[in-house]
Amino acid sequence: MATLPRLVNAFFPNFVDLAGGQANCMWTGADQGDAGLGPFDAIVAPTQALSVAGLFAGVNQNRSLITATASTGPYSTVSDQVVFFVRSESSTGQLAIPAPVDSIFLSDGVTVDLENGLVASWWSSVQGVLGDSYGNPWTNLSSGRRRKIRLARS
């Protein structure tokens, strides 16, 4: 039998800028333990009955509304992002946040000041909650940089 694909518990923060642009990120949680499917449990057996593929897992994501409003700044669109490069004991990763505040950057406007108080507070929170897809916590913040991404137009 083949090894099953790895499934991860994730957090999807959703953002909106003043122009109405939206972005979301996917960050894996340090807690990679199993959780029940709740009301979706009843659909597992009937769904498996319709398929010859093995239904090996189900992911039950929940939505929690957070009230915050967009503001202005030099990098105020969701196509502007800050990307943090992180490591755990077994993985490397990137954590992105759209429309970053300009005060976290050094004078070049691109490189993140890892000594900045906002960055340090965020990093402390990351270490308590997020991790790689194996459940190892992120233990090293090596750098951060601003990037501009191209958004698809519909």
C-alpha positions as CSV (number, residue, x, y, z in Angstrom):
1,M,0.0,0.0,0.0
2,A,1.3,3.5,-0.9
3,T,2.0,6.0,1.8
4,L,-1.0,8.3,2.4
5,P,-0.5,12.0,1.5
6,R,0.1,14.2,4.4
7,L,-2.8,16.3,5.6
8,V,-2.3,19.5,7.7
9,N,-4.3,21.6,10.1
10,A,-4.1,25.1,8.9
11,F,-5.0,28.8,9.6
12,F,-6.2,31.0,6.8
13,P,-6.1,34.7,7.7
14,N,-8.1,36.8,5.3
15,F,-7.3,40.4,4.5
16,V,-9.0,43.3,2.6
17,D,-7.4,46.6,1.6
18,L,-9.1,50.1,1.2
19,A,-9.7,49.4,-2.5
20,G,-11.6,46.2,-1.7
21,G,-8.7,43.9,-2.8
22,Q,-8.7,40.7,-0.9
23,A,-6.0,38.2,0.0
24,N,-5.6,35.2,2.2
25,C,-2.7,33.2,3.4
26,M,-2.4,29.6,4.6
27,W,-0.2,28.9,7.6
28,T,0.2,25.4,9.1
29,G,-0.5,25.0,12.8
30,A,1.9,23.6,15.3
31,D,-1.0,21.4,16.6
32,Q,-1.2,18.7,13.9
33,G,-3.4,16.4,16.1
34,D,-6.5,14.7,14.8
35,A,-9.8,16.4,15.4
36,G,-13.4,15.1,14.9
37,L,-15.4,16.0,11.8
38,G,-18.4,17.1,13.9
39,P,-21.5,17.4,11.7
40,F,-19.6,16.2,8.6
41,D,-19.0,12.8,10.1
42,A,-22.4,11.6,8.8
43,I,-21.4,12.1,5.2
44,V,-18.2,10.1,5.3
45,A,-19.6,6.6,4.7
46,P,-22.1,7.7,1.9
47,T,-19.3,9.6,0.2
48,Q,-16.9,6.6,0.3
49,A,-19.6,4.4,-1.1
50,L,-19.6,6.5,-4.3
51,S,-15.9,6.2,-4.9
52,V,-13.3,3.5,-5.4
53,A,-10.6,5.9,-4.1
54,G,-9.9,5.7,-0.4
55,L,-11.3,8.7,1.5
56,F,-8.4,8.9,3.9
57,A,-9.1,12.1,5.8
58,G,-11.5,15.1,6.1
59,V,-10.6,18.7,7.1
60,N,-13.1,20.7,9.0
61,Q,-12.2,24.4,8.9
62,N,-14.2,27.0,10.9
63,R,-14.6,30.7,10.2
64,S,-14.2,33.3,13.0
65,L,-14.8,36.9,12.1
66,I,-12.3,39.4,13.3
67,T,-13.2,43.1,13.2
68,A,-10.4,45.2,11.8
69,T,-10.5,47.9,9.1
70,A,-7.9,48.7,6.4
71,S,-5.9,51.9,6.6
72,T,-3.5,53.8,4.4
73,G,0.3,53.4,4.0
74,P,3.0,53.2,1.3
75,Y,2.3,49.4,0.9
76,S,-1.4,49.5,1.4
77,T,-2.6,47.1,-1.3
78,V,-2.9,43.3,-0.9
79,S,-0.5,42.9,-3.8
80,D,2.3,44.4,-1.6
81,Q,3.4,41.7,0.9
82,V,6.0,41.0,3.5
83,V,7.4,37.5,3.4
84,F,9.1,36.1,6.5
85,F,11.5,33.2,6.0
86,V,11.3,30.7,8.8
87,R,12.7,27.3,9.9
88,S,11.8,24.4,12.2
89,E,13.9,21.5,13.1
90,S,13.0,19.7,9.9
91,S,11.6,22.3,7.4
92,T,11.9,25.7,5.9
93,G,8.9,27.9,5.1
94,Q,7.6,31.3,4.2
95,L,4.9,33.3,6.1
96,A,3.4,36.1,4.1
97,I,1.3,39.1,5.2
98,P,-0.3,41.5,2.7
99,A,-0.2,45.3,2.9
100,P,2.6,45.5,5.5
101,V,3.1,48.6,7.7
102,D,6.2,50.6,6.5
103,S,7.7,50.9,10.0
104,I,8.9,47.2,10.0
105,F,11.3,47.9,7.1
106,L,14.9,49.1,7.2
107,S,15.7,52.3,5.3
108,D,15.8,50.4,1.9
109,G,12.0,49.8,2.2
110,V,12.6,46.1,1.4
111,T,14.5,44.4,4.2
112,V,12.6,43.7,7.4
113,D,14.1,45.0,10.6
114,L,14.0,41.8,12.7
115,E,14.6,43.9,15.9
116,N,11.4,45.9,15.3
117,G,8.9,45.6,18.2
118,L,5.9,44.8,16.0
119,V,7.9,42.0,14.3
120,A,9.2,40.7,17.6
121,S,5.7,40.5,19.0
122,W,4.4,38.8,15.9
123,W,7.2,36.3,15.9
124,S,6.6,35.4,19.6
125,S,3.0,34.7,18.7
126,V,4.0,32.6,15.7
127,Q,6.2,30.4,17.9
128,G,3.3,29.7,20.2
129,V,0.8,28.7,17.5
130,L,2.2,28.0,14.0
131,G,4.6,25.3,12.8
132,D,5.5,23.1,9.9
133,S,3.3,20.5,8.4
134,Y,4.8,17.8,10.7
135,G,3.8,19.7,13.8
136,N,7.2,21.1,14.6
137,P,7.1,24.7,15.8
138,W,8.9,27.4,13.8
139,T,12.0,28.1,15.8
140,N,14.0,30.5,13.6
141,L,13.1,33.7,11.8
142,S,16.0,34.1,9.4
143,S,14.9,37.2,7.4
144,G,12.0,39.1,5.9
145,R,11.5,41.0,2.6
146,R,8.9,43.0,0.9
147,R,7.6,41.8,-2.4
148,K,5.0,42.9,-5.0
149,I,2.8,40.2,-6.5
150,R,0.7,40.3,-9.6
151,L,-3.0,39.7,-8.9
152,A,-5.2,37.9,-11.5
153,R,-7.8,40.2,-13.0
154,S,-11.2,38.8,-13.7
